[in-house]
Amino acid sequence: MDKKKLAKKIKLARIEKDLKQVELAELIESKQKSISCYENGIMVPSIETLLKLAEVLEKPLSYFLDELKSGLPK
């Protein structure tokens, strides 16, 4: 899994929607600190959180999952 690429995608999608971290956190019922950790590659969001992010950021789930499955064993 490439956590750094996933982190960049989350941040880019948030910026494209013109949202601050705290605003995104509120929309997905999370905390700003969690968003920061996702965007800095410190934590990987759960699948439930990815679903919420995809919906709020208007991206297909595959936009985020492509980075997750790249690290799975073949």
N, C-alpha and C positions, 0 to 999 in steps of 0.2 A: 504494500500500500504506500502510495506516495502522499504522505500527510501534508507536505509543503504545497503540492499542486492543488490538493483539495482545499487547503487553507486559502490559497490565492483565488480559487474559484468562488468560494463563499464571499470573500471580501469584495471581489470584482462585481459579483451579482448584487451585493448590498449597495455598492456605490452607484451602479447603474440605476437602481431604484431610488437613488437620492435619499437613502435612509442613514441615520446615525446608528451606531451599535445599540444604544439604549432603545431607540425606536423599534429596531428589528427584534430585540429581546422582548419588548412588550407585545409585539404582534405574534410571536410564537410562544408566549407565556414562559419566558426564560429570564435569565439575568444577563446584564451587560457583560459581566466578567466571563460568562460562558461563551458569549459571542467572541469576545477578545481571544479567549483560549482557542476557539475553533479557527479563527483567522490567523493565529500565530502558530498553528500546528502543534499546540501543546496538548489539546484534546481532540478526539474524533467524535463528532456527534453521533448519537444513536440513530437507528433507522427511523424511529418515530420523529426525532428532531429533524432529520434530513427530509422527511415527508413534509413537515411544516415549513422548513426553509424553502423547499421547492415550490410549494403553493404560494407562499408570501412573496417570494422573489420571482415568481412566474417563470420558472425554469423546469424543464422535464427532470424527473428524478434521475434519469440516466446521465444528465449533466454532471451530477455529483458522484453517482455510482461508478462511472468509468474509472475514476481515480481509486476507488476502493478495490475494485476487482483486479486492477493491475498488480496488486500485491498478493493476490491469492495464489496458492500453489496450483500447478497445472497437473 
